[in-house]
Structure formats: structure tokens, C-alpha cells
Amino acid sequence: MEHPNNIVFSDLALELKDKAHEIAEKYVRPNAAKYDRAQEYNYEAAKAVAEAGLFKTFVPKEYGGHGAGVLALCLVTEQLARADSGFGVAFAVNALGSFPIILGGTEEQKQKWLPQIANGEKFVAFCLSEKYAGSDAGGLSVTAELDGDEYVICGEKKWTTNGGVADIYSVFCVTDPSSKSRRISSIVVEKGTPGFSIGKIEDKMGIRTVPVVETHFDHVRVPKDNLIGGRPGQGFKHAMMTLDCARPGVAAQAVGAAQGALDLAVVYANRRNQFGQPISSFQMVQKMLADMAMKTEASRWLVYSAAAAVDAGVKNITKRAAIAKCFATDTAMEVATDAVQIFGGYGFMEDYPVAKCFRDAKILQIYEGTNQIQRMVIARNLVRESEALKYIEDYIPREVQQTFQDEEVITGV
């Protein structure tokens, strides 16, 4: 199996990580509760991120970025999410929205939009999900019809993270309803385009500092040049490539969220006295803390491995990205739940930040591919790879091998 031999942390990646940590502690953590309650975007922190050059992390050098790669993106995201999982999303979603342009855009499109994204002048959103097309990314209904030199977009997108704040939207539309393999295209729509509007603003359980909205397209006309890649029918490919590259970033959000909840739990357990001693001295609490730490650390290195594979150009990173996303986000939810338990009754109160950790963690198991979908992806890849394990059949009892005569039993999914 092709894989990088080492996870290499460049000096630039570590420098960006340190900058992210400073910003997280100065601009993100102190205001996390305020922006959560108000459901407002933390523009002060976003400005600090831009001034520190952190939006350049994921943009290639030739377009004004650092070209630091997905591993660096994960390091930065982890630090921001550790202070506020919601702001970690607000940062990372700019990479998600940019990847279709980075991975599939024409040279002219990259030159037009990526420098502005790198400088933090313009924020980005990713418009894929619809009311009736969540996990089924191929079942979209928003249409884009070519009319002369323009595409006319009609329909409605659901759960657009960063919607309203974003200036650039990567929108996935049906351009050829008669095709199965080339049905979908990705098109850039800019804020302020006539007919494009923000609909319902969702009242969310968690990640309340970043808006999640409906985006409406009422005969929105955009130049044909906004078709990402310049050729119709590439949208599903662009979406899958994007998600493979972006899932380590979601997993990094989860690592940051888990570490943030663990940090709070450890401090509280050392301060909270019961029966004349801190609860951190009780073996039941110690077991919980140890399990939280082990799973968080395991998640961290799964994420780094997946991100390093992307940066190394490994051809098929789908399974590795799915494993990292699934394990890390399940861990974030488990760690947040146990952190609330360690806080006891106080953990259930919004006066304490651990309640926010719990609320923020749940979405990680849902967006950018539910963890049920991730498990399907992992299993299907395992079955496809089974041919490489045929030598093991020699160690299977002969009577059992009789059931393997039908090739579909071995390879079919």
C-alpha cells in the first residue's frame, strides 16, 4: 500500500501552529461564550487570523499563499478549535470552500479568487447539501442552465456553513439531468450577485459562532467562466476530491475539541474537592481522564497521518481520511460527554464552558459525511483491497473455502 514513510512537520507548519495558538488564547477563548450566546461571528479573531497569514496556510504559493499543505492546516485548525470548536469551523470552512478551486479550477480562476482568500479579504463557503440531498451528494436538484455566455442557477441549498459571512460560494448544481456520471458541475457564485440571497439562518445546538444558513438561487446569472475547471460534468469529482482533502481538517477540529474538553476536565478534577480530597485522586475519575487522553492522542496521529498522505500525493486517501474523520469525531463526542460527567451537576449548566464543548461536538459526527457514511466508505475500500490478501485463504479451513467459490462473495459490495 502506498503511504508516506514519515509525518514531516515543516518549520513553517510549526510556526503557523504557534501563531494559531497565540490567536486562540488572545482572541478566541476569551470571547467564545459571548459569541456563542449571541450567535455572532467573531470578526475580531478572523481579522487576527488574516493578519497573521493563517488563511494563506492552505493556498498554494503561486497564488499568494504559504502552500504549507493539509498537515499545516490541521495543526492550525486544531489550535483554534481547542479554544472554541465553533471558531475552528469558521476558519476551516474557508479551506473547504476553496478546495474545489484549488483542486479543479482553471489557472484564470485560481488567479482571480485565491489571492483574495489567502489575504483574508474574502471568506468562502461550500454549497453542496440540499433539503433532500444530504449524504446522497449525487441527488442534487439545484439546476444551472447555460444561456449564451451565462449559467442561470435556480434552487435552494441547505446548511451552508459560513453563509452570509462568505463572499465566494462554491455551488454544486445539476447541469446535465440526463447524465449519471456527469450530471453535476461546480460553479462559483459571488456575494451580491442578483437573485442570490441568504434564507433561513439556523438556530443551532452548537458551533453557534459560525452561521449555517439556507442559500437561495432565484435565476442567478453568472458568467460561464465561473464554471470550475471550465468543463461541465466535473462537479461530483470535484466534490469527492474536496471532501477527501477536507476531512482531515474536520478531524483536526475534533482533535482540538476533544483536547479542549480534556483540558477543562483535568483542571476541574484537580480543583474540585469531595470527601476531603480532589476528585482527580479517585480511580474512577482517573480512568475516565486516562481514556479521554488516550483516545484524543490516537485521534491526533490518525489525523496527522491522513493529512501527511494528502501532502505526499498518495493516490487513494479516501479510506485513510474516512478513518481519521470517523474516529476523531466519535472521540470528540465521547470526550466531551465524559468531561461533562466529571464536572457533575455543574457540567450541565451553561455557566461552565464544558457545556458548550458538549453542544459543539455533536455536529462533528454529522457534517462532511456522517460517521455512518464514513464506516461504509471504510468497509467498501477494505473489500476492494481484499485481493491483496488472497494468500491468507491458504489458512482458511477447506470446508469454509467452499463458500468462496462465487467471486461476488469475495469481492462484491
C-alpha positions in Angstrom: 0.0 0.0 0.0 1.3 3.4 -0.9 1.9 5.7 2.1 4.3 8.3 3.3 7.2 6.9 5.4 7.2 9.8 7.8 4.9 12.5 9.1 7.1 15.6 8.5 6.3 18.8 10.3 7.9 21.6 8.4 9.3 24.7 10.2 6.6 26.7 8.5 3.8 24.4 9.7 5.1 24.6 13.3 5.4 28.4 13.1 1.8 28.6 11.9 0.7 26.3 14.7 2.3 28.6 17.2 0.7 31.7 15.7 -2.7 29.9 15.8 -2.2 29.1 19.5 -1.4 32.8 20.3 -4.5 34.0 18.5 -6.7 31.3 20.1 -5.7 32.4 23.6 -5.9 36.1 22.9 -8.9 36.5 20.6 -10.9 33.2 20.6 -11.1 31.7 24.1 -11.9 34.9 26.0 -14.8 35.7 23.7 -16.1 32.1 23.0 -19.0 32.3 25.4 -20.1 35.8 24.3 -20.3 34.9 20.6 -21.9 31.5 21.4 -24.7 33.2 23.3 -25.2 35.9 20.7 -24.8 33.6 17.7 -22.4 36.1 16.2 -19.3 35.7 14.1 -16.0 36.5 15.8 -14.7 39.1 13.3 -12.0 40.2 15.7 -10.5 36.8 15.8 -10.9 36.4 12.0 -9.1 39.7 11.4 -6.2 38.5 13.7 -6.1 35.2 11.7 -5.9 37.1 8.5 -3.2 39.5 9.8 -1.1 36.5 11.0 -1.3 35.0 7.5 -3.1 31.9 8.6 -5.6 31.9 5.7 -2.6 31.5 3.5 -1.9 28.1 5.0 -3.9 26.1 2.5 -3.4 28.3 -0.6 -0.6 27.4 -3.0 2.4 29.8 -3.1 1.8 30.8 -6.7 -1.5 32.4 -5.6 -0.3 34.3 -2.6 -0.4 31.6 0.0 2.1 29.7 2.0 1.5 26.4 0.3 2.0 24.8 3.7 -0.3 21.8 3.0 -3.1 20.0 4.7 -1.0 18.9 7.7 -0.3 22.6 8.5 -4.0 23.3 8.0 -4.8 20.6 10.6 -2.3 22.0 13.1 -3.7 25.5 12.8 -7.3 24.2 12.9 -6.6 22.1 16.0 -5.3 25.1 18.0 -8.2 27.3 17.1 -10.8 24.5 17.8 -9.1 23.8 21.1 -10.1 27.3 22.3 -13.5 27.3 20.6 -14.7 24.5 18.3 -17.1 26.9 16.6 -14.4 29.2 15.5 -12.3 26.2 14.4 -15.1 25.5 12.0 -15.3 29.2 10.9 -11.6 29.0 10.0 -11.5 25.6 8.4 -14.6 26.0 6.2 -12.7 28.6 4.2 -10.4 25.7 3.1 -13.4 23.5 2.3 -14.9 26.2 0.1 -11.5 26.8 -1.6 -10.5 23.3 -2.4 -12.8 23.0 -5.4 -11.0 25.9 -7.0 -7.5 24.8 -5.8 -8.0 21.2 -7.0 -10.2 21.7 -10.1 -10.1 25.3 -11.1 -8.6 26.8 -14.2 -5.5 28.9 -14.0 -7.6 32.1 -14.5 -10.0 31.1 -11.7 -7.1 30.4 -9.3 -5.5 33.8 -10.1 -8.9 35.6 -9.7 -10.0 34.2 -6.4 -7.2 32.5 -4.4 -5.1 35.6 -3.6 -8.1 37.3 -2.0 -8.8 34.2 0.0 -5.2 33.9 1.1 -5.1 37.5 2.3 -8.4 37.1 4.3 -10.0 39.7 2.1 -12.8 37.3 1.2 -14.3 34.3 3.0 -15.6 31.2 1.3 -18.5 28.7 1.7 -19.2 25.3 0.2 -22.7 24.8 -1.1 -23.4 21.0 -1.6 -26.1 19.8 0.7 -29.8 20.3 0.0 -33.0 19.5 1.9 -33.4 16.2 0.0 -29.7 15.6 -0.7 -27.6 15.3 2.4 -25.5 12.1 2.5 -26.6 11.5 -1.1 -24.4 14.0 -2.8 -25.3 12.8 -6.2 -29.0 13.5 -5.7 -28.9 17.3 -6.1 -31.8 19.3 -7.5 -30.4 22.8 -7.8 -30.0 23.4 -11.6 -27.7 25.5 -13.7 -28.7 26.0 -17.4 -26.4 27.5 -19.9 -27.9 30.6 -21.6 -25.5 32.1 -24.0 -22.3 33.0 -22.1 -24.0 32.7 -18.7 -25.3 30.0 -16.4 -28.7 30.5 -14.8 -28.9 28.9 -11.4 -32.2 28.0 -9.7 -32.9 26.3 -6.4 -32.0 26.2 -2.8 -29.1 24.9 -0.8 -29.3 23.8 2.9 -26.8 24.0 5.7 -24.3 26.4 4.1 -21.7 26.9 6.8 -20.3 30.5 6.7 -23.2 31.6 4.6 -23.8 35.3 4.8 -20.3 35.9 6.1 -18.7 34.4 2.9 -18.0 36.4 -0.2 -17.4 33.4 -2.5 -19.6 30.3 -2.8 -18.6 27.0 -4.4 -22.0 25.8 -5.6 -22.8 22.3 -6.9 -25.5 22.2 -9.5 -27.2 19.9 -12.0 -26.1 20.9 -15.5 -27.0 17.7 -17.3 -30.0 15.9 -15.8 -29.8 13.2 -18.5 -26.3 12.0 -17.4 -25.5 9.8 -14.5 -21.7 10.2 -14.4 -21.5 13.8 -15.5 -24.7 15.2 -14.1 -23.2 17.8 -11.7 -20.9 20.8 -12.1 -19.4 23.2 -9.6 -19.8 27.0 -10.2 -18.6 30.0 -8.3 -21.2 32.5 -7.2 -20.1 35.7 -5.6 -21.9 37.6 -2.9 -24.1 40.4 -4.2 -25.0 38.6 -7.5 -28.6 39.5 -8.3 -31.0 36.7 -7.4 -28.6 35.2 -4.8 -29.8 35.6 -1.2 -29.4 34.2 2.3 -32.6 32.4 3.5 -33.2 30.9 6.9 -30.5 31.3 9.5 -30.4 28.1 11.5 -30.8 28.2 15.3 -28.2 25.6 16.1 -27.4 23.5 19.2 -23.7 24.2 18.8 -21.0 25.9 16.8 -23.1 29.0 17.2 -20.4 31.5 16.4 -20.4 30.4 12.7 -23.6 30.9 10.7 -25.3 28.0 9.0 -27.9 29.1 6.5 -30.1 28.3 3.5 -28.8 29.9 0.3 -31.3 30.7 -2.4 -30.7 31.0 -6.1 -33.5 32.7 -8.0 -32.4 32.7 -11.6 -28.9 33.8 -10.6 -26.9 34.6 -13.7 -23.1 34.1 -13.5 -20.5 34.1 -16.3 -19.7 30.8 -18.0 -16.1 31.5 -16.9 -17.3 30.8 -13.3 -17.7 27.1 -14.1 -14.9 25.5 -12.0 -12.5 23.8 -14.3 -14.1 25.2 -17.4 -15.8 21.9 -18.3 -19.3 20.8 -17.2 -19.9 17.5 -15.5 -16.9 17.6 -13.2 -18.8 18.6 -10.1 -19.2 15.3 -8.4 -15.5 14.5 -8.9 -14.6 18.0 -7.5 -16.9 17.4 -4.5 -15.3 14.0 -3.7 -11.7 15.3 -4.2 -12.6 18.2 -1.9 -14.1 16.0 0.8 -11.1 13.7 0.8 -8.8 16.7 1.3 -11.0 18.4 3.8 -11.9 15.5 6.1 -8.6 15.6 7.9 -9.5 19.2 8.6 -12.8 18.2 10.2 -10.9 15.5 12.1 -8.5 18.2 13.3 -11.4 20.3 14.6 -12.4 17.2 16.5 -9.0 16.7 18.0 -9.0 20.3 19.1 -12.5 20.0 20.6 -11.5 16.8 22.4 -8.3 18.4 23.8 -10.2 21.5 24.9 -12.7 19.4 26.8 -10.0 17.3 28.3 -8.1 20.4 29.4 -11.2 21.7 31.2 -11.9 18.3 32.8 -8.3 17.9 34.2 -8.3 21.4 35.7 -11.7 20.9 37.2 -10.8 17.5 38.6 -7.8 18.9 40.3 -9.8 21.8 41.9 -13.0 20.1 42.8 -12.8 18.6 46.3 -15.1 15.8 47.6 -14.7 13.7 50.7 -11.7 15.9 51.7 -9.6 15.4 48.5 -9.6 16.4 44.8 -11.7 14.2 42.7 -8.7 13.6 40.4 -7.4 11.3 43.2 -10.3 8.9 42.7 -9.6 5.9 40.5 -12.9 6.1 38.6 -12.2 9.7 37.6 -8.6 8.8 36.8 -9.7 6.0 34.4 -12.0 8.5 32.6 -9.3 11.0 32.2 -6.8 8.4 31.0 -9.2 7.0 28.4 -10.0 10.6 27.2 -6.3 11.3 26.9 -5.5 8.0 25.1 -8.3 8.4 22.5 -7.5 12.1 21.9 -3.8 11.3 21.3 -4.8 8.3 19.0 -7.1 10.6 17.1 -4.4 13.3 16.7 -2.0 10.9 15.0 -4.6 9.4 12.7 -5.3 12.9 11.6 -1.7 13.8 11.1 -1.2 10.5 9.1 -4.2 11.3 6.8 -3.0 14.9 6.3 0.5 13.8 5.6 -0.8 11.3 3.0 -2.6 14.1 1.2 0.5 16.3 1.2 2.6 13.3 0.0 0.3 12.9 -3.0 -0.8 9.4 -2.1 -3.3 8.4 -4.8 -6.1 7.0 -2.8 -6.5 8.7 0.6 -10.3 8.1 0.8 -10.1 5.3 3.4 -7.5 7.0 5.5 -9.4 10.3 5.5 -12.6 8.5 6.5 -10.9 6.6 9.3 -9.4 9.8 10.7 -12.7 11.7 10.4 -14.8 8.9 11.9 -12.5 8.0 14.8 -11.6 11.6 15.8 -15.2 12.9 15.7 -16.5 9.9 17.7 -13.7 10.6 20.2 -14.6 14.3 20.4 -18.2 13.4 21.3 -17.1 10.8 23.8 -14.5 13.0 25.5 -17.0 15.9 25.7 -19.6 13.7 27.3 -17.1 12.4 29.9 -15.9 15.9 30.6 -19.5 16.9 31.4 -19.7 13.8 33.7 -16.5 14.8 35.5 -18.0 18.3 36.1 -21.1 16.6 37.5 -24.1 18.9 38.0 -22.0 21.9 37.1 -21.3 20.4 33.7 -25.0 20.6 32.9 -25.0 24.3 33.5 -24.2 26.9 30.8 -22.2 28.9 33.3 -19.4 26.4 32.6 -17.6 26.2 29.2 -17.8 22.4 29.2 -21.5 22.5 28.3 -20.5 24.3 25.1 -17.9 21.7 24.4 -20.7 19.1 24.5 -23.0 21.0 22.3 -20.3 21.8 19.7 -19.0 18.2 19.5 -22.2 16.6 18.1 -22.1 18.2 14.7 -18.6 16.8 14.0 -20.2 13.3 13.7 -22.7 14.6 11.2 -21.3 17.1 8.7 -18.9 16.5 5.8 -20.2 12.9 5.7 -21.9 11.3 8.7 -19.9 8.7 10.6 -22.3 6.0 9.3 -21.3 7.0 5.8 -17.6 7.0 6.8 -17.9 3.4 8.0 -19.5 2.4 4.7 -16.6 4.1 2.9 -14.0 2.3 5.0 -15.7 -1.1 4.6 -16.0 -0.8 0.8 -12.4 0.1 0.5 -11.4 -2.9 2.7 -13.4 -5.2 0.4 -11.8 -3.7 -2.7 -8.4 -4.3 -1.2 -9.2 -7.9 -0.3 -7.5 -9.2 -3.5 -4.1 -8.3 -1.9 -4.9 -10.6 1.0 -5.7 -13.7 -1.1 -2.6 -15.5 0.3 -4.5 -15.7 3.6 -7.0 -18.1 2.0 -4.5 -20.9 2.4 -5.0 -20.6 6.2 -8.8 -20.9 6.0 -10.3 -24.4 6.6 -11.1 -26.1 3.3 -14.8 -26.6 4.1 -15.1 -22.9 4.7 -13.4 -22.1 1.4 -16.2 -24.0 -0.4 -18.4 -21.0 0.3 -15.9 -18.7 -1.5 -16.5 -20.2 -4.9 -18.8 -17.4 -6.0 -16.4 -14.5 -6.7 -19.1 -12.0 -5.8 -19.0 -13.3 -2.2 -15.3 -12.4 -2.0 -15.3 -9.0 -3.8 -18.8 -7.8 -4.2 -20.3 -5.0 -2.1 
